[in-house]
Amino acid sequence: MLAPVREVVNRPLRLLEGVGCAVPSDSVLYLHGGNSELLDLGDRQVGRDLSITHTYHDGKLYCPYVKALVYLSDIQSPEDGSFCYVQGSHKANFPLLRERAERGERTSLVDSGFPTLTDVFVRSGDVLLLNEALMHGTRRKLSEGDRLLTAFGYGPTFFTEWRELDAETADLRGAGYVDHDVEEDFVL
């Protein structure tokens, strides 16, 4: 499974996350992701989540965050809770769903409103690779039984847990970092 992941990350690899899911009937994973989805930092939002931005250079794709979905159940119809995505959303330059989510609307958006919404049907053992820049989710699961899968997130080895850098640490000062909001940085 790692060979195709390596081909799209194109840097030394590390496992960022791994989860197992047993998704029951009447569940839905609302559309999320998208290249410009706002990133919440607690006290503010960043307009673009650059951790999911991908580039293409010299014939290679470079993705900093790739998900591998390993299906342990057959998903052969939308009623099985199929994976779906909005074509072209990995290139979008605006957040599509934030305002609706902030209003508390939790209705599934996958049933209408996106003419390029595409379903992916899988058999047990199939693996889907995706970049989180792709707006994706699942249809509402209407069939009986659980939808079983595992999800692994991979990225370059230099990725670490998300946190805001502290401009006052000795490491940053030693590297020549200057916080232009601090007057003492300009005093010789």
C-alpha positions as CSV (number, residue, x, y, z in Angstrom):
1,M,0.0,0.0,0.0
2,L,2.9,2.4,0.7
3,A,4.3,2.3,-2.9
4,P,1.5,4.5,-4.4
5,V,1.6,6.8,-1.3
6,R,5.3,7.3,-1.8
7,E,4.7,8.2,-5.4
8,V,2.4,11.2,-4.5
9,V,4.1,12.4,-1.3
10,N,7.6,12.2,-3.0
11,R,9.5,12.9,0.2
12,P,10.6,10.6,3.1
13,L,7.3,9.4,4.6
14,R,5.8,9.2,8.0
15,L,2.4,8.0,9.4
16,L,0.4,10.9,10.7
17,E,-2.7,9.1,11.8
18,G,-4.5,5.8,11.7
19,V,-8.1,5.0,12.6
20,G,-10.5,2.1,12.2
21,C,-14.2,2.8,11.5
22,A,-17.4,0.7,11.9
23,V,-20.0,3.1,10.5
24,P,-23.6,2.1,11.3
25,S,-26.7,2.6,9.3
26,D,-28.2,6.1,9.0
27,S,-24.8,7.7,9.2
28,V,-23.2,10.3,6.9
29,L,-19.8,11.9,6.7
30,Y,-20.6,15.5,5.6
31,L,-18.6,17.0,2.8
32,H,-15.3,18.5,4.1
33,G,-11.9,19.3,2.9
34,G,-11.3,21.4,-0.2
35,N,-8.2,23.3,-1.0
36,S,-9.3,26.5,0.7
37,E,-11.1,25.1,3.7
38,L,-10.6,27.5,6.6
39,L,-8.2,26.3,9.3
40,D,-9.3,27.0,12.9
41,L,-6.5,28.0,15.2
42,G,-8.6,28.6,18.3
43,D,-8.5,32.4,18.5
44,R,-8.6,32.9,14.7
45,Q,-8.9,31.3,11.3
46,V,-6.4,31.0,8.5
47,G,-7.8,31.5,5.1
48,R,-6.0,28.6,3.4
49,D,-4.9,25.4,4.9
50,L,-1.5,25.1,3.3
51,S,-0.9,21.7,4.9
52,I,-3.0,20.1,2.2
53,T,-1.8,22.1,-0.8
54,H,-0.1,20.0,-3.4
55,T,2.3,20.9,-6.2
56,Y,3.5,19.4,-9.4
57,H,7.1,19.8,-10.5
58,D,9.4,18.0,-13.0
59,G,6.9,15.3,-13.6
60,K,6.2,14.5,-10.0
61,L,3.3,15.2,-7.7
62,Y,4.1,16.5,-4.2
63,C,1.3,16.1,-1.6
64,P,2.0,16.9,2.0
65,Y,-1.0,15.0,3.3
66,V,-2.4,11.8,1.7
67,K,-5.2,9.6,3.1
68,A,-5.3,5.9,2.3
69,L,-8.8,4.5,2.9
70,V,-8.7,0.7,3.1
71,Y,-12.2,-0.8,2.7
72,L,-13.2,-3.9,4.6
73,S,-16.7,-3.9,3.3
74,D,-18.2,-3.8,-0.2
75,I,-19.8,-0.4,-1.1
76,Q,-21.7,-0.9,-4.3
77,S,-24.4,1.7,-4.2
78,P,-25.1,5.2,-2.8
79,E,-27.4,3.4,-0.2
80,D,-24.3,1.6,1.1
81,G,-22.9,5.0,2.1
82,S,-20.5,5.4,-0.8
83,F,-17.5,7.7,-0.8
84,C,-18.2,10.8,-2.9
85,Y,-16.2,13.9,-3.9
86,V,-16.7,17.2,-5.8
87,Q,-14.7,17.1,-9.0
88,G,-12.2,19.9,-9.3
89,S,-12.5,20.9,-5.6
90,H,-8.8,20.3,-5.0
91,K,-8.2,23.4,-7.1
92,A,-10.9,25.6,-5.5
93,N,-9.9,28.9,-4.1
94,F,-12.8,29.6,-1.8
95,P,-14.4,27.8,1.2
96,L,-17.7,26.3,0.1
97,L,-19.4,25.1,3.3
98,R,-18.2,27.2,6.2
99,E,-21.1,29.6,6.5
100,R,-23.7,26.8,6.3
101,A,-21.9,24.8,9.0
102,E,-21.7,27.9,11.2
103,R,-25.4,28.3,11.0
104,G,-25.7,24.8,12.4
105,E,-27.2,23.2,9.3
106,R,-26.2,19.5,9.4
107,T,-28.3,18.4,6.4
108,S,-26.4,16.3,3.9
109,L,-25.2,18.3,1.0
110,V,-24.4,15.3,-1.1
111,D,-28.0,14.8,-2.3
112,S,-28.3,18.0,-4.3
113,G,-26.4,21.1,-5.3
114,F,-23.2,19.7,-6.7
115,P,-23.5,18.7,-10.4
116,T,-19.9,17.3,-10.4
117,L,-20.4,15.1,-7.3
118,T,-19.1,11.7,-8.1
119,D,-19.5,8.4,-6.2
120,V,-16.8,5.8,-5.8
121,F,-17.8,2.2,-5.4
122,V,-15.4,-0.3,-3.8
123,R,-15.0,-3.9,-2.9
124,S,-13.5,-5.2,0.3
125,G,-9.7,-4.9,0.1
126,D,-9.8,-1.8,-2.2
127,V,-7.7,1.2,-1.3
128,L,-8.6,4.8,-2.1
129,L,-5.8,7.5,-2.0
130,L,-6.8,11.1,-1.7
131,N,-5.4,14.4,-0.9
132,E,-7.4,16.3,1.8
133,A,-7.6,19.2,-0.6
134,L,-10.4,17.3,-2.3
135,M,-13.8,18.1,-0.9
136,H,-15.2,14.7,0.0
137,G,-17.6,12.8,2.3
138,T,-20.0,9.9,2.1
139,R,-23.6,9.4,1.2
140,R,-26.1,8.6,4.0
141,K,-25.8,4.9,4.7
142,L,-29.3,3.4,4.3
143,S,-28.4,-0.3,3.9
144,E,-28.2,-2.7,6.9
145,G,-24.9,-3.6,8.6
146,D,-21.8,-1.6,9.3
147,R,-19.4,0.0,6.7
148,L,-16.0,-1.2,7.8
149,L,-12.8,0.6,6.8
150,T,-9.4,1.8,8.1
151,A,-7.9,5.2,7.3
152,F,-4.3,6.1,7.4
153,G,-2.9,9.6,6.9
154,Y,0.7,10.0,5.5
155,G,2.9,13.0,5.1
156,P,6.6,14.0,4.8
157,T,8.8,13.2,7.8
158,F,9.2,16.9,8.6
159,F,5.4,17.2,9.5
160,T,4.7,17.3,13.2
161,E,1.7,18.0,15.4
162,W,0.0,21.3,14.4
163,R,0.9,24.1,16.8
164,E,1.6,27.7,16.5
165,L,5.3,28.7,16.7
166,D,6.4,30.6,19.8
167,A,8.4,33.6,18.6
168,E,10.2,33.8,21.9
169,T,11.9,30.4,22.0
170,A,15.6,30.2,22.1
171,D,15.6,28.0,19.0
172,L,13.8,30.6,16.9
173,R,16.0,33.4,18.2
174,G,19.1,31.4,17.5
175,A,17.9,30.8,13.9
176,G,17.7,34.5,13.3
177,Y,13.9,34.7,13.6
178,V,12.6,38.3,14.1
179,D,9.1,39.0,15.3
180,H,8.4,42.4,13.8
181,D,5.7,43.1,16.3
182,V,8.2,43.2,19.1
183,E,10.0,46.6,19.4
184,E,13.1,45.1,21.1
185,D,14.0,43.2,17.9
186,F,14.9,46.5,16.3
187,V,17.2,47.7,19.2
188,L,20.9,47.1,18.6
